[in-house]
C-alpha cells in the first residue's frame, strides 16, 4: 500500500477533518507491514507534497515545525515493513499516463504518483477521486472522509 499526500497530511494533523479515518488506515497499514502481511511504501513525491502542504501558511494558519514533520516521516520509515521508494525509473509510465489521459496542470503530480504505483505494483490509498481515471481499480483504495 502507498499513501497519497492527502492521507499523510490528514493522518499527521489532528485538526484535519479526515484525521480519524486517515490515522486509522495508516496505523492499520503499519501493523500489516510490521507483521509482514503487506508493504507500506512511501513515495518521494508524496513526502515532498506532505512537507509542502503542512508548512504552507496559506493552507494552515498554524503550520507545523519542519523538525516535527520530518520526525513523523522518520518514525514511519523506522517501522518494519515500511519502505521509501525513489521514482527515478517512472518516466515511461508517467509519459504514457500523461499522453493517454491528456494530463497537464495540477494533475501532473497525481500522474507521477500513479505511474510509480503502477510500476511498483502497489495500491494507492487516497481521498482524491482524480485517481479513478489514473489507476486501475485493483491499485486504488479510496478512503471515505
Z-matrix of the N, CA and C atoms (Angstrom, degrees):
N
C 1 1.445
C 2 1.521 1 109.07
N 3 1.317 2 114.25 1 150.27
C 4 1.453 3 121.65 2 -179.23
C 5 1.524 4 108.56 3 -135.39
N 6 1.336 5 118.27 4 119.12
C 7 1.461 6 118.41 5 176.98
C 8 1.525 7 111.60 6 -78.32
N 9 1.327 8 115.19 7 145.46
C 10 1.455 9 121.91 8 174.06
C 11 1.531 10 108.50 9 -83.66
N 12 1.319 11 116.36 10 170.69
C 13 1.461 12 122.34 11 179.31
C 14 1.524 13 110.82 12 -54.87
N 15 1.343 14 116.74 13 -46.56
C 16 1.458 15 119.53 14 -175.05
C 17 1.528 16 112.12 15 -64.23
N 18 1.312 17 117.73 16 -29.63
C 19 1.465 18 120.77 17 178.09
C 20 1.527 19 110.24 18 -72.20
N 21 1.342 20 117.78 19 -43.76
C 22 1.468 21 119.72 20 177.99
C 23 1.524 22 111.72 21 -63.78
N 24 1.328 23 116.93 22 -43.14
C 25 1.468 24 120.11 23 179.39
C 26 1.526 25 109.80 24 -61.55
N 27 1.321 26 117.09 25 -48.76
C 28 1.466 27 121.01 26 -178.69
C 29 1.526 28 111.48 27 -64.79
N 30 1.325 29 117.61 28 -38.36
C 31 1.467 30 120.76 29 -179.95
C 32 1.525 31 111.15 30 -67.43
N 33 1.318 32 116.76 31 -33.71
C 34 1.464 33 120.72 32 -178.03
C 35 1.535 34 112.32 33 -78.49
N 36 1.314 35 116.98 34 -42.71
C 37 1.472 36 120.74 35 -171.68
C 38 1.530 37 111.33 36 -93.39
N 39 1.331 38 117.80 37 112.31
C 40 1.474 39 120.93 38 179.37
C 41 1.522 40 113.27 39 -63.55
N 42 1.344 41 118.24 40 -20.63
C 43 1.459 42 120.86 41 179.32
C 44 1.526 43 113.32 42 -87.29
N 45 1.319 44 117.03 43 -0.49
C 46 1.468 45 120.69 44 179.42
C 47 1.531 46 108.90 45 -74.78
N 48 1.343 47 118.39 46 138.89
C 49 1.464 48 119.72 47 -177.97
C 50 1.529 49 114.74 48 -62.29
N 51 1.329 50 117.85 49 -21.96
C 52 1.470 51 121.23 50 -179.83
C 53 1.530 52 112.39 51 -105.40
N 54 1.327 53 116.51 52 16.82
C 55 1.462 54 120.74 53 -174.56
C 56 1.528 55 112.38 54 -55.39
N 57 1.314 56 118.27 55 -49.16
C 58 1.467 57 120.01 56 -174.08
C 59 1.517 58 112.35 57 -61.90
N 60 1.337 59 118.03 58 -46.20
C 61 1.469 60 118.77 59 -178.46
C 62 1.525 61 111.30 60 -70.24
N 63 1.333 62 117.63 61 -37.66
C 64 1.469 63 120.28 62 178.72
C 65 1.528 64 110.68 63 -67.26
N 66 1.312 65 116.90 64 -43.40
C 67 1.473 66 120.35 65 -178.98
C 68 1.524 67 110.73 66 -66.36
N 69 1.329 68 116.59 67 -39.68
C 70 1.469 69 119.86 68 177.98
C 71 1.528 70 110.55 69 -62.68
N 72 1.342 71 116.68 70 -43.00
C 73 1.461 72 118.93 71 178.45
C 74 1.526 73 110.57 72 -64.17
N 75 1.342 74 117.34 73 -46.92
C 76 1.464 75 121.05 74 -177.88
C 77 1.522 76 111.44 75 -62.30
N 78 1.320 77 117.08 76 -44.20
C 79 1.468 78 119.92 77 177.99
C 80 1.525 79 111.21 78 -61.25
N 81 1.332 80 116.87 79 -42.98
C 82 1.462 81 120.68 80 177.93
C 83 1.519 82 112.48 81 -64.52
N 84 1.337 83 116.18 82 -40.80
C 85 1.471 84 120.39 83 178.77
C 86 1.529 85 110.88 84 -65.42
N 87 1.333 86 117.21 85 -37.03
C 88 1.466 87 120.43 86 178.43
C 89 1.521 88 111.07 87 -68.56
N 90 1.315 89 117.80 88 -38.65
C 91 1.467 90 120.81 89 176.78
C 92 1.520 91 110.21 90 -64.91
N 93 1.339 92 116.83 91 -43.88
C 94 1.473 93 120.17 92 178.13
C 95 1.524 94 111.01 93 -62.14
N 96 1.326 95 116.90 94 -39.96
C 97 1.472 96 120.59 95 178.83
C 98 1.522 97 110.36 96 -66.31
N 99 1.318 98 116.75 97 -43.73
C 100 1.469 99 120.55 98 -178.73
C 101 1.528 100 111.62 99 -64.56
N 102 1.340 101 116.59 100 -31.37
C 103 1.466 102 121.04 101 179.34
C 104 1.519 103 112.99 102 -87.77
N 105 1.338 104 117.08 103 0.85
C 106 1.463 105 120.71 104 178.15
C 107 1.515 106 114.12 105 77.84
N 108 1.334 107 117.95 106 12.19
C 109 1.465 108 120.60 107 -179.58
C 110 1.527 109 112.29 108 -85.12
N 111 1.335 110 116.81 109 -19.11
C 112 1.467 111 121.20 110 -179.20
C 113 1.522 112 108.72 111 -160.30
N 114 1.318 113 115.46 112 160.05
C 115 1.461 114 120.80 113 172.37
C 116 1.519 115 108.51 114 -93.78
N 117 1.312 116 116.07 115 151.75
C 118 1.455 117 121.55 116 170.18
C 119 1.521 118 105.60 117 -122.84
N 120 1.328 119 115.70 118 112.07
C 121 1.449 120 122.60 119 -174.24
C 122 1.520 121 109.83 120 -107.54
N 123 1.326 122 116.83 121 124.50
C 124 1.464 123 121.84 122 174.51
C 125 1.522 124 108.26 123 -102.09
N 126 1.322 125 116.05 124 125.39
C 127 1.457 126 121.53 125 -178.46
C 128 1.523 127 110.12 126 -93.42
N 129 1.323 128 116.26 127 142.28
C 130 1.455 129 120.82 128 179.30
C 131 1.520 130 112.66 129 -57.56
N 132 1.324 131 117.03 130 -39.84
C 133 1.460 132 120.99 131 178.81
C 134 1.527 133 111.01 132 -63.29
N 135 1.316 134 116.28 133 -38.42
C 136 1.463 135 120.73 134 -179.84
C 137 1.530 136 110.38 135 -68.55
N 138 1.319 137 117.17 136 -43.85
C 139 1.465 138 120.04 137 179.27
C 140 1.527 139 110.23 138 -63.15
N 141 1.332 140 117.23 139 -41.01
C 142 1.458 141 120.70 140 177.29
C 143 1.529 142 110.66 141 -60.96
N 144 1.319 143 117.32 142 -44.20
C 145 1.460 144 121.20 143 178.47
C 146 1.521 145 112.14 144 -64.08
N 147 1.317 146 116.40 145 -41.24
C 148 1.468 147 121.60 146 176.94
C 149 1.531 148 110.48 147 -59.11
N 150 1.319 149 117.31 148 -45.77
C 151 1.463 150 121.21 149 178.40
C 152 1.534 151 111.38 150 -66.68
N 153 1.323 152 116.59 151 -39.77
C 154 1.466 153 120.94 152 -179.66
C 155 1.527 154 110.70 153 -62.26
N 156 1.314 155 117.11 154 -44.65
C 157 1.468 156 121.33 155 -176.63
C 158 1.528 157 111.79 156 -72.94
N 159 1.315 158 117.73 157 -45.45
C 160 1.464 159 120.40 158 -174.63
C 161 1.521 160 113.55 159 -73.36
N 162 1.338 161 117.60 160 -14.34
C 163 1.464 162 120.27 161 177.00
C 164 1.528 163 112.18 162 -104.46
N 165 1.312 164 118.12 163 5.55
C 166 1.455 165 122.46 164 -175.87
C 167 1.531 166 110.62 165 -93.60
N 168 1.334 167 117.69 166 111.89
C 169 1.465 168 120.04 167 -178.83
C 170 1.532 169 113.74 168 -67.86
N 171 1.325 170 118.25 169 -13.07
C 172 1.467 171 120.64 170 174.95
C 173 1.526 172 111.10 171 -78.48
N 174 1.321 173 116.52 172 -19.20
C 175 1.463 174 120.72 173 179.46
C 176 1.527 175 110.25 174 -98.07
N 177 1.327 176 116.19 175 -47.43
C 178 1.463 177 121.17 176 178.95
C 179 1.519 178 108.59 177 -120.34
N 180 1.324 179 115.88 178 121.83
C 181 1.468 180 120.30 179 179.02
C 182 1.523 181 110.02 180 -56.05
N 183 1.322 182 116.14 181 -43.67
C 184 1.465 183 122.32 182 177.94
C 185 1.532 184 106.94 183 -105.50
N 186 1.324 185 116.92 184 99.88
C 187 1.469 186 120.03 185 -179.93
C 188 1.526 187 109.52 186 -79.50
N 189 1.302 188 114.28 187 165.02
C 190 1.456 189 120.30 188 -178.16
C 191 1.524 190 110.72 189 -95.78
N 192 1.336 191 117.67 190 146.34
C 193 1.469 192 120.26 191 175.20
C 194 1.533 193 110.05 192 -62.77
N 195 1.300 194 115.64 193 136.87
C 196 1.458 195 120.96 194 -178.96
C 197 1.528 196 111.68 195 -56.39
N 198 1.324 197 117.25 196 -36.50
C 199 1.467 198 120.38 197 178.90
C 200 1.527 199 110.70 198 -61.02
N 201 1.334 200 117.94 199 -42.89
C 202 1.465 201 121.40 200 178.88
C 203 1.526 202 111.05 201 -64.72
N 204 1.325 203 115.78 202 -39.92
C 205 1.465 204 120.64 203 -179.32
C 206 1.525 205 111.12 204 -65.85
N 207 1.324 206 116.32 205 -45.08
C 208 1.466 207 118.62 206 179.71
C 209 1.529 208 111.00 207 -71.18
N 210 1.323 209 117.54 208 -31.87
C 211 1.472 210 119.92 209 175.11
C 212 1.528 211 110.68 210 -61.93
N 213 1.346 212 117.11 211 -38.34
C 214 1.465 213 121.20 212 177.98
C 215 1.528 214 110.29 213 -61.59
N 216 1.329 215 116.23 214 -46.95
C 217 1.476 216 119.71 215 178.67
C 218 1.523 217 110.02 216 -63.04
N 219 1.329 218 116.97 217 -44.84
C 220 1.463 219 120.31 218 179.17
C 221 1.528 220 111.49 219 -60.53
N 222 1.333 221 116.43 220 -37.94
C 223 1.474 222 118.80 221 179.49
C 224 1.525 223 110.61 222 -66.29
N 225 1.317 224 116.85 223 -36.74
C 226 1.468 225 119.27 224 176.46
C 227 1.525 226 110.40 225 -65.88
N 228 1.341 227 116.13 226 -46.11
C 229 1.467 228 120.39 227 -177.35
C 230 1.527 229 112.81 228 -68.12
N 231 1.324 230 117.88 229 -19.66
C 232 1.463 231 120.27 230 179.52
C 233 1.523 232 112.48 231 -82.72
N 234 1.314 233 117.94 232 -8.79
C 235 1.465 234 121.21 233 -179.60
C 236 1.529 235 110.34 234 -79.34
N 237 1.319 236 116.98 235 142.94
C 238 1.464 237 119.74 236 176.98
C 239 1.529 238 110.81 237 -59.08
N 240 1.321 239 115.73 238 137.79
C 241 1.456 240 121.12 239 176.73
C 242 1.517 241 114.67 240 84.67
N 243 1.333 242 118.01 241 -4.66
C 244 1.461 243 121.39 242 177.52
C 245 1.521 244 107.73 243 -96.77
N 246 1.339 245 115.65 244 131.07
C 247 1.455 246 120.65 245 -175.76
C 248 1.522 247 110.52 246 -129.33
N 249 1.325 248 115.52 247 154.48
C 250 1.456 249 123.03 248 172.51
C 251 1.516 250 107.25 249 -103.06
N 252 1.337 251 116.68 250 133.38
C 253 1.457 252 119.43 251 177.46
C 254 1.513 253 109.75 252 -122.08
N 255 1.317 254 114.51 253 121.44
C 256 1.458 255 118.31 254 172.74
C 257 1.525 256 107.42 255 -76.98
N 258 1.314 257 116.64 256 164.76
C 259 1.463 258 119.25 257 -172.45
C 260 1.513 259 113.54 258 -121.39
N 261 1.304 260 117.37 259 29.99
C 262 1.445 261 120.56 260 -176.25
C 263 1.512 262 115.39 261 -62.77
N 264 1.315 263 118.89 262 -30.75
C 265 1.463 264 121.06 263 -173.93
C 266 1.526 265 113.38 264 -97.05
N 267 1.313 266 118.14 265 15.50
C 268 1.462 267 119.61 266 -174.76
C 269 1.525 268 114.34 267 -89.61
N 270 1.320 269 118.28 268 -2.06
C 271 1.452 270 120.18 269 -175.61
C 272 1.530 271 113.89 270 -52.12
N 273 1.330 272 121.21 271 -48.79
C 274 1.470 273 118.65 272 -179.71
C 275 1.533 274 112.45 273 -58.33
N 276 1.325 275 117.38 274 -40.90
C 277 1.465 276 119.80 275 178.63
C 278 1.523 277 111.17 276 -69.23
N 279 1.329 278 117.37 277 -42.31
C 280 1.463 279 120.55 278 178.71
C 281 1.524 280 110.43 279 -61.94
N 282 1.300 281 116.31 280 -44.95
C 283 1.472 282 121.03 281 178.83
C 284 1.520 283 110.69 282 -57.36
N 285 1.328 284 116.20 283 -46.36
C 286 1.462 285 120.69 284 -178.31
C 287 1.531 286 111.77 285 -64.49
N 288 1.323 287 117.07 286 -44.61
C 289 1.476 288 120.61 287 179.20
C 290 1.528 289 109.92 288 -61.68
N 291 1.333 290 117.03 289 -45.78
C 292 1.467 291 120.59 290 -178.79
C 293 1.527 292 111.78 291 -61.64
N 294 1.325 293 116.42 292 -44.58
C 295 1.456 294 119.41 293 -178.35
C 296 1.529 295 112.19 294 -72.09
N 297 1.315 296 117.20 295 -43.65
C 298 1.466 297 120.70 296 -178.56
C 299 1.521 298 111.67 297 -64.84
N 300 1.324 299 116.38 298 -44.59
C 301 1.468 300 121.59 299 -176.68
C 302 1.530 301 113.19 300 -93.33
N 303 1.342 302 117.24 301 -2.74
C 304 1.462 303 121.91 302 -176.23
C 305 1.529 304 110.84 303 52.77
N 306 1.342 305 114.44 304 55.49
C 307 1.463 306 122.97 305 -176.59
C 308 1.514 307 110.06 306 -86.88
N 309 1.306 308 116.08 307 137.67
C 310 1.453 309 122.40 308 174.37
C 311 1.519 310 108.76 309 -156.00
N 312 1.313 311 116.69 310 179.80
C 313 1.463 312 121.80 311 175.30
C 314 1.514 313 113.73 312 58.88
N 315 1.316 314 114.74 313 -135.57
C 316 1.462 315 120.85 314 -174.36
C 317 1.519 316 114.08 315 -65.52
N 318 1.325 317 118.57 316 -19.11
C 319 1.465 318 120.22 317 -179.77
C 320 1.526 319 113.22 318 -80.89
N 321 1.328 320 118.26 319 -6.40
C 322 1.467 321 119.87 320 -177.57
C 323 1.526 322 112.53 321 -62.32
N 324 1.314 323 118.04 322 -41.24
C 325 1.466 324 119.32 323 178.28
C 326 1.525 325 110.04 324 -64.56
N 327 1.332 326 117.04 325 -41.38
C 328 1.468 327 119.78 326 176.50
C 329 1.533 328 110.84 327 -61.89
N 330 1.311 329 116.85 328 -39.04
C 331 1.467 330 120.13 329 178.51
C 332 1.521 331 110.69 330 -63.59
N 333 1.327 332 117.83 331 -38.51
C 334 1.460 333 121.78 332 178.18
C 335 1.525 334 109.80 333 -65.07
N 336 1.305 335 117.02 334 -43.93
C 337 1.471 336 120.58 335 177.33
C 338 1.523 337 109.59 336 -61.90
N 339 1.333 338 117.27 337 -46.26
C 340 1.467 339 120.98 338 -179.76
C 341 1.527 340 111.42 339 -61.22
N 342 1.328 341 117.81 340 -42.34
C 343 1.462 342 121.19 341 179.19
C 344 1.526 343 110.93 342 -61.62
N 345 1.323 344 116.94 343 -39.87
C 346 1.462 345 120.84 344 179.02
C 347 1.526 346 110.88 345 -68.23
N 348 1.319 347 116.81 346 -39.87
C 349 1.465 348 120.95 347 178.56
C 350 1.527 349 110.05 348 -63.11
N 351 1.319 350 116.82 349 -44.22
C 352 1.472 351 120.45 350 178.66
C 353 1.522 352 110.10 351 -62.59
N 354 1.320 353 117.16 352 -46.35
C 355 1.462 354 120.99 353 -178.75
C 356 1.523 355 111.96 354 -61.73
N 357 1.326 356 116.75 355 -39.74
C 358 1.466 357 120.29 356 -176.08
C 359 1.518 358 113.21 357 -84.20
N 360 1.344 359 117.27 358 -13.48
C 361 1.460 360 120.19 359 -177.86
C 362 1.515 361 113.25 360 76.51
N 363 1.330 362 117.43 361 13.75
C 364 1.466 363 122.13 362 -179.28
C 365 1.529 364 110.52 363 -83.18
N 366 1.319 365 115.66 364 178.78
C 367 1.457 366 123.41 365 174.19
C 368 1.520 367 107.28 366 -119.61
N 369 1.335 368 116.85 367 131.74
C 370 1.459 369 121.66 368 -179.49
C 371 1.518 370 110.28 369 -89.19
N 372 1.326 371 116.43 370 132.26
C 373 1.456 372 122.81 371 174.38
C 374 1.528 373 107.37 372 -104.93
N 375 1.348 374 116.78 373 123.87
C 376 1.461 375 120.56 374 -174.93
C 377 1.516 376 110.94 375 -155.56
N 378 1.324 377 115.09 376 164.02
C 379 1.464 378 122.15 377 168.45
C 380 1.535 379 109.97 378 -96.77
N 381 1.323 380 117.63 379 -11.80
C 382 1.460 381 125.15 380 -170.60
C 383 1.527 382 112.03 381 -82.67
N 384 1.324 383 116.15 382 111.13
C 385 1.464 384 121.64 383 -178.20
C 386 1.539 385 112.81 384 -71.55
N 387 1.337 386 118.68 385 -12.06
C 388 1.463 387 120.31 386 177.23
C 389 1.523 388 111.47 387 -59.50
N 390 1.325 389 117.33 388 -25.48
C 391 1.463 390 120.00 389 -178.10
C 392 1.524 391 112.79 390 -71.76
N 393 1.334 392 118.40 391 -13.01
C 394 1.465 393 121.03 392 177.52
C 395 1.520 394 109.95 393 -58.44
N 396 1.328 395 116.90 394 -36.37
C 397 1.465 396 119.56 395 -179.89
C 398 1.525 397 112.73 396 -86.04
N 399 1.339 398 117.31 397 -12.16
C 400 1.457 399 120.42 398 -175.25
C 401 1.524 400 114.28 399 -101.93
N 402 1.319 401 116.95 400 -21.36
C 403 1.471 402 120.75 401 -175.89
C 404 1.516 403 111.41 402 -128.03
N 405 1.329 404 116.64 403 148.13
C 406 1.465 405 118.66 404 172.83
C 407 1.537 406 109.79 405 -67.38
N 408 1.311 407 117.86 406 150.76
C 409 1.474 408 120.88 407 -176.19
C 410 1.527 409 114.23 408 -54.86
N 411 1.327 410 117.59 409 -32.29
C 412 1.469 411 119.76 410 -178.41
C 413 1.529 412 112.65 411 -75.90
N 414 1.344 413 117.60 412 -4.70
C 415 1.464 414 120.93 413 177.85
C 416 1.529 415 111.44 414 -117.69
N 417 1.331 416 116.13 415 21.37
C 418 1.458 417 120.79 416 -177.49
C 419 1.519 418 110.62 417 -139.22
N 420 1.328 419 114.65 418 128.23
C 421 1.475 420 122.24 419 173.88
C 422 1.516 421 107.02 420 -121.03
N 423 1.333 422 116.60 421 108.59
C 424 1.458 423 121.04 422 177.69
C 425 1.521 424 109.12 423 -90.51
N 426 1.325 425 114.88 424 120.37
C 427 1.474 426 119.54 425 176.50
C 428 1.511 427 108.92 426 -82.32
N 429 1.316 428 115.27 427 147.93
C 430 1.451 429 120.51 428 173.13
C 431 1.520 430 108.55 429 -93.39
N 432 1.330 431 116.74 430 134.49
C 433 1.466 432 119.88 431 -179.37
C 434 1.524 433 113.00 432 -60.84
